[in-house]
């Protein structure tokens, strides 16, 4: 944004499942702050789908589900705080997206 303010609302949407498509399909993705969180949100969405597919496995699936939920909370807290911090463990995969 021209005035230096960060688009925190769009960044938070990036961590709410499929709603990551809203910032991805708008001009908000052109802002570096939102772009960073779109990439992190896409990685988290992919991980969530994979974890959802294996969540039927007792204990392992449940622990992975809890871990995904924790990453979701961390992402929202980072976005709401105006920070560009990668998600633990999976965040580095966000750099692979080019758009």
Secondary structure, 3 states (H helix, E strand, C coil): CCCCCCCHHHHHHCCCHHHHHHHHCCHHHHCHHHHHHHHHHHHHHHHHHHHHHHCCCCCHHHHHHHHHHHHHHHHHHHHHCCCCCCCCCCHHHHHHCCC
